[in-house]
Amino acid sequence: MVWACPQFRGLEDISDEPEEHDRVQDQAAAVLFLVATGNALWDRRYGVGPRTRTEAEVNEEIAELQELADSNETAASKYVRLGDWRAAQILQDLAANTRRQADLRHPHPRNPWIVKRKSRRARDDWDRGLIIEIAQCCVILFGRKLLETVATLSNVALDREDVTKGIVQGVVKHIR
């Protein structure tokens, strides 16, 4: 699992330990550290990075895309009536592409970044997303959520002192 992580490329020679087992554990710990600290590079002012979103937000976005597709199809039919087949085809293609985008936005039922409601315990969507990302990295690398480790790394990465094992457990309860 360590070798499958994108952060691994720079970590191959991290340990001089003679035992392969020790070397892989060192690399796994380094990957976890990079995941926890690398997210500080995201600019929170924008909608990118490890943030959670509610089902309502995602559904609203999907509905907006479907509405755009509908309006493009309506406009395309008007162009057909006026005899401008080229404009009609462009709008029909745009409508089809917009519908595909809407379909792609439907989240997988087990997507941990799509939540039912906002959480006050994790402070904000971005903090909650980072906690989920660190926990998922632990599950991938070590086969366990490692709640206390996630709490410690989250406190350091988020410059907080109040992320506890209990908060982490509440945030990541849906991760398997």
N, C-alpha and C positions, 0 to 999 in steps of 0.2 A: 504494500500500500504506500510505503514511503516513496518508492520509485515512481509511482503513478502521479504523485503530487507535482504541480507545476513549479513549486519552489525548490524541488529536489535538484535541478540542474546545477545550481551553484553550491551544493552541499556534498557532492560525491566524496570528496576527500576531507571531510570535516574531522574525522577521527583517525588517529594512528593506532588505535587499539588492535591488538593482534586477533582478537576474537570477533568474527563477523557479527555475532549477536550484539555485542556491545557497540560496534560501529553503527549498526542499523538503528539501535535505540538512540544513540547520539544524534543521528540524522533526523529521526522522528521528532525528537525534542526541538531540534533547530527548525524544522518545518513548522511545528506548532508555534514557536516563538515568532517566526516570520509572518504567519497568519495573524497572530494577535497584534503585532506591532505594525505590520504593513498596512492595515486598514486605517491608520492615522493619516495616511496620505490622501484619503478621499476628502473632498470639499463638501462639507455638510449642507452648504447652501443649495446644492443641486440634488435632484432626485436619483442619485447614483450611490453606489456603495452598499454595504451590508445592512440595509434598513428593511424593516418589515412594512407591509402594507395590509390594510384590512380588505376583507372580501368585498365590502361595499365600495371601496375605492377602485378595486379592479373591475367590478361589475359596471361601475359608472363609466370607466374608460372604455370598456367593451361596448356599452350602449352608445356612447358618443361616436365610436368608430362605425358602428352599424348605421347610425343616423347619417353620418357622412356618406356612407356607401349608398344609402337610399336616395339622398339628395343628388348624388352623382348620376344614379340611374334615371332619376326623374329628368334631370337636365339632358341626359343623353337621348331620352325619348323625344324631348322637344327639338333637339338638333336633327333627329331623324325626320320629324315632321317638316322641318325647314329645308331638308335635303342636304345638310352638311354631314355626310357619312363619316368623314375623317374625325371631326370633333366628337361625334357620337361614339366612335370606336375608342378614342382616347379616354373619354369619360367612363365608358363601360369597363375598359381595362383598369382604370383607377378604382372604380367601384369594386371590381373583383379582387384587386390587390388589398383594398381596405378591408374587405370581408375576411380575407386570409389573415390579415394582421389581427383582426378581432378574434378569430378562431384561435390563433396562437397565444393570445393573452389569457385564455381560460387556463387557470392554474391546475396542476396535478393535485389531487385531493390530499396528498401527504407533503405538499410543499411547505416547509417550515417557515418561510418568509411571508406567507399569506396567513393572516390571523383573523379570528372572528371579531375581535375588538381591540382597542388601544389598551396599553398597560401603563398604569401609573407607577407600578413597582420598578419597572426597568427605566424609568424617567422618560425616554422618548423612543421613537421607532428605530432610530439609528443605533442607540445603545442596545436595544433588544436584538437587533439584527447582528451586531457584533458578538453578543453573547451566544446566539445561535450558531454563528459561523465558527467560533472557537470550540463549542461543544461538538459540532459535527466533525471538525478536524480531529478531535480526541476520539470520537467514535470510529472514524476511518482509520486512524493510525494505531490506536490502542485497543479498540473493540469495546470501549466503555465511555460513558459521558464524562467521567472524572469531574464531578460537580465542584469540589473544592478547588481543584486546579483551574477550572474555568472561572470561578469567582475571583481567585487571586489574579489571574491574567487579565480579566475584565477590569478589575479595580485599577491595575497598573496602566493598561492601555487607555482607559477612559478617564484617568486621573480622578478616581473616586475612591471612597473607603466604605461605601454602604452596600456593595454587591455581595450578598451572602450566598451560601450554599442553598438556602431556601428560595431566594429570588431566582437563582439559576435553575433550580428544580422546577419552579413554576413556569419559567420561560421555555424550557426545553422538554417539558413533559410529553410533548407529542413526537419528539424525535426518538427513533428506535435504534 
